[in-house]
Amino acid sequence: MFPCPKQANKDGLLCYGGNLQADTLCSAYQQAIFPFYSEGQPILWWSPDPRMVLFPEHFYCSRRLTRRLRQARYRFTHNADFSAVIHACAEPRGDEDHNPWLLPDMIAAYIHLHHLGHAHSFEVWQGDDLIGGLYGVLQAQVFFAESMFSRQRDGSKMAMHTMVTQAKSSHWKLIDCQFYTEHLASMGAQEISRDMLLSYLES
């Protein structure tokens, strides 16, 4: 049982504790709540307001990205290697020693969700090399994008394009991106109220 999302504080923190079992995670996402915590902390549950989302039809694909997508050296897959994607998302980035919130228990929980059909990955390949990808959770035709990575230029952007293509063909309502970033805004994402996100989940 989660508190009402409207009880979250100004930073979006709603509550702590509980577990990462599949039923718990699905219940959380159905209420626009997600886990995010670091080593040594209890499980922290968040529901920020406003919420950064991407409507598939609003995705902005630059001319440079369009040219790259047309290159025959790349191929794009859906759910081809979820485990490889989430482990790549946990790799160090820049000056970070590691991605502090993708802990082993979190990785195991999302891999289990994937096996149950609730979590999905999108991969970008060059030959046999995985060069970009992202993963997230699908509930009520809303896709909650959790993390992405890039090992080559535009790798994560190509993964986003692959995700948006799937979203359009599967009639997903929107893609939740959690918090505002200029990078996401440049690709067409926008902020909406948490109440509006909840209305999409309930409709």
C-alpha positions in Angstrom: 0.0 0.0 0.0 1.4 3.4 -1.0 0.4 6.7 0.3 -1.5 9.0 -2.1 1.1 10.5 -4.6 -0.1 14.0 -3.7 1.5 13.5 -0.3 5.0 13.6 -1.8 7.2 16.5 -0.7 8.4 19.3 -2.9 11.3 17.2 -4.2 8.9 14.3 -5.1 9.9 12.0 -2.2 6.8 10.1 -1.2 7.8 7.3 1.3 10.5 4.7 2.0 10.8 1.0 2.8 8.9 -1.9 1.3 10.4 -4.2 -1.3 11.1 -4.6 -5.0 8.9 -7.5 -5.7 7.1 -7.5 -9.0 3.6 -6.8 -7.5 5.0 -3.9 -5.5 6.8 -2.3 -8.5 3.7 -2.7 -10.8 1.5 -1.1 -8.1 3.9 1.8 -7.8 4.1 2.5 -11.5 0.3 2.3 -11.9 0.2 5.2 -9.4 3.1 7.2 -11.1 5.5 6.2 -8.3 9.0 4.9 -8.9 12.0 3.7 -6.7 15.3 5.6 -6.7 17.9 5.3 -3.9 21.6 4.8 -3.3 23.6 2.2 -1.5 23.1 2.2 2.3 19.6 3.9 2.0 16.2 2.2 2.4 14.2 2.0 -0.8 13.0 5.5 -1.6 9.8 6.0 -3.6 9.2 9.1 -5.6 6.4 10.9 -7.4 7.5 14.3 -8.6 5.2 17.1 -9.7 5.4 18.3 -12.4 6.5 15.3 -14.5 8.6 15.3 -17.6 6.9 13.3 -20.3 7.3 12.7 -24.1 4.2 12.3 -26.3 5.4 10.0 -29.1 4.1 12.3 -31.8 6.1 15.2 -30.4 9.5 13.5 -30.6 12.0 15.7 -32.4 14.4 13.9 -34.7 17.1 16.2 -35.9 18.5 16.0 -39.5 21.8 14.7 -38.1 20.0 11.9 -36.2 17.8 11.1 -39.3 21.0 10.7 -41.4 22.6 8.4 -38.8 19.4 6.3 -38.5 19.6 5.6 -42.2 23.1 4.2 -42.1 23.2 0.5 -42.9 25.8 -0.2 -40.2 23.3 0.2 -37.4 20.4 -2.2 -36.5 17.7 -1.6 -33.9 16.0 -4.2 -31.7 13.3 -4.4 -29.0 13.8 -6.8 -26.0 16.8 -8.5 -27.7 19.0 -8.3 -24.6 17.4 -6.6 -21.6 20.1 -7.8 -19.2 22.9 -6.3 -21.3 21.1 -3.0 -21.5 20.4 -2.6 -17.8 23.9 -3.6 -16.9 25.3 -1.1 -19.4 23.1 1.6 -17.8 24.8 0.8 -14.5 28.3 1.3 -15.9 30.4 4.4 -14.8 29.6 7.6 -16.6 32.2 10.4 -16.9 33.7 11.0 -13.5 31.3 8.8 -11.6 32.6 5.5 -10.1 29.3 3.9 -10.8 25.6 4.6 -11.3 24.7 4.9 -7.6 21.1 3.9 -7.9 21.3 0.9 -10.2 22.3 -1.5 -7.4 22.3 -5.3 -7.8 18.9 -5.7 -6.1 17.4 -3.1 -8.5 18.9 -4.8 -11.5 17.6 -8.2 -10.5 14.1 -6.7 -9.8 13.8 -5.2 -13.3 15.2 -8.3 -15.0 12.4 -10.2 -13.2 9.9 -7.6 -14.4 11.2 -8.1 -17.9 10.7 -11.9 -17.7 7.1 -11.2 -16.6 6.5 -9.0 -19.6 6.3 -5.6 -17.8 9.8 -4.2 -18.5 11.2 -3.6 -22.0 14.5 -2.7 -23.5 15.5 -1.1 -26.8 18.9 -1.8 -28.3 21.2 -0.2 -30.9 23.8 -2.4 -32.5 26.8 -1.9 -34.7 27.7 -5.3 -35.9 27.6 -7.4 -32.7 28.5 -4.5 -30.5 25.8 -3.0 -28.3 26.4 0.8 -28.6 23.2 2.3 -27.1 20.0 1.4 -25.4 17.4 2.1 -22.8 14.9 0.3 -20.6 11.7 1.0 -18.8 8.4 -0.3 -17.5 5.1 -0.4 -19.3 1.8 0.0 -17.4 -1.6 1.0 -18.7 0.0 1.9 -22.1 2.3 4.4 -20.4 6.0 3.7 -20.7 8.1 4.7 -17.8 11.6 5.2 -19.2 14.1 4.4 -16.5 17.6 4.8 -17.8 19.6 4.9 -21.1 23.3 4.6 -22.1 25.4 5.5 -25.1 28.8 4.0 -26.0 29.0 5.9 -29.3 27.8 9.3 -30.4 24.0 9.4 -30.6 23.6 5.9 -29.3 21.0 6.8 -26.7 19.2 9.1 -29.2 18.9 6.3 -31.6 17.5 4.1 -28.8 15.0 6.8 -28.0 13.9 6.8 -31.7 13.5 3.0 -31.6 11.4 3.4 -28.4 9.2 6.1 -30.0 8.7 4.0 -33.1 7.5 1.1 -30.9 5.3 3.6 -28.9 3.6 4.8 -32.1 3.0 1.3 -33.5 1.7 0.0 -30.1 -0.4 3.1 -29.4 1.3 4.0 -26.1 -0.3 7.1 -24.6 3.0 8.7 -23.5 6.5 8.1 -22.2 7.4 9.2 -18.7 10.9 10.7 -18.3 10.5 11.6 -14.6 12.5 14.9 -14.2 13.2 17.9 -16.5 16.4 18.1 -18.4 17.4 20.3 -21.2 18.4 17.3 -23.3 15.0 15.7 -23.0 13.3 19.1 -23.7 15.4 19.4 -26.9 13.9 16.1 -28.1 10.3 17.2 -27.6 9.6 16.2 -24.0 7.5 18.6 -21.8 6.3 18.9 -18.3 2.8 18.0 -17.2 1.2 17.9 -13.8 1.3 14.6 -11.9 -2.6 14.7 -11.8 -2.6 14.7 -15.6 -0.2 11.7 -15.7 -2.4 9.9 -13.3 -5.4 10.6 -15.5 -3.6 8.9 -18.4 -2.9 5.9 -16.2 -6.5 5.7 -15.1 -8.1 6.1 -18.5 
